[in-house]
């Protein structure tokens, strides 16, 4: 039980992940206009946009689900 974290630490880890995705989006967003030059139909550019959006949505959904489970686990261990 020594690696159990408080709910505040778990929330900060979740926000750290959001910060990482925001930073990655900010840095890698400059690549998208360069891809549109090589894509005559725009499909590569659209695919890159879909991948960025899907990564954020997946992190938000599964990250919140994981955070809730970890907080419930933390409460369960400390109530016993």
C-alpha positions in Angstrom: 0.0 0.0 0.0 3.0 2.3 0.0 2.5 3.2 -3.7 -1.1 4.4 -3.1 -1.6 8.0 -4.2 -4.0 10.6 -2.9 -6.8 11.8 -5.1 -5.1 15.2 -5.5 -2.0 13.5 -6.9 -4.1 11.5 -9.3 -5.9 14.6 -10.5 -2.6 16.4 -11.0 -1.3 13.4 -13.0 -4.4 13.6 -15.2 -3.9 17.3 -15.7 -0.2 16.6 -16.5 -1.4 14.3 -19.3 -3.7 17.0 -20.6 -0.7 19.4 -20.5 1.3 16.8 -22.5 -1.4 16.5 -25.1 -1.7 20.2 -25.4 2.0 20.7 -25.7 2.3 17.9 -28.3 -0.6 19.4 -30.3 1.0 22.8 -30.2 4.3 21.5 -31.4 3.1 19.0 -33.9 0.3 21.2 -35.3 2.9 22.9 -37.5 3.3 19.7 -39.5 -0.3 19.6 -40.8 0.1 22.5 -43.3 3.2 20.9 -44.6 1.3 17.6 -45.2 -1.4 19.5 -47.1 1.2 20.4 -49.8 1.9 16.7 -50.5 -1.8 15.7 -50.5 -3.6 16.7 -53.7 -7.0 15.5 -52.4 -6.5 16.6 -48.8 -6.9 13.1 -47.4 -3.5 13.1 -45.6 -4.3 16.4 -44.0 -7.8 15.2 -42.9 -6.3 11.9 -41.6 -3.8 13.8 -39.5 -6.6 16.0 -38.1 -8.7 12.9 -37.3 -5.7 11.3 -35.5 -5.1 14.4 -33.4 -8.7 14.7 -32.5 -9.1 10.9 -31.7 -6.0 10.9 -29.5 -7.4 13.7 -27.4 -10.9 12.2 -27.2 -9.5 8.8 -26.3 -7.3 10.3 -23.5 -10.2 12.4 -22.2 -12.6 9.4 -22.0 -10.3 6.7 -20.8 -8.3 9.1 -18.6 -11.4 10.1 -16.7 -12.5 6.5 -16.5 -9.1 5.5 -15.2 -9.0 8.4 -12.7 -12.4 7.5 -11.3 -11.3 3.9 -10.8 -8.0 4.9 -9.2 -9.8 7.3 -6.8 -12.3 4.6 -5.8 -9.5 2.1 -5.3 -7.7 4.7 -3.1 -10.8 5.3 -1.0 -11.4 1.5 -0.6 -7.9 0.8 0.6 -8.0 3.6 3.2 -11.4 2.7 4.5 -10.4 -0.8 5.5 
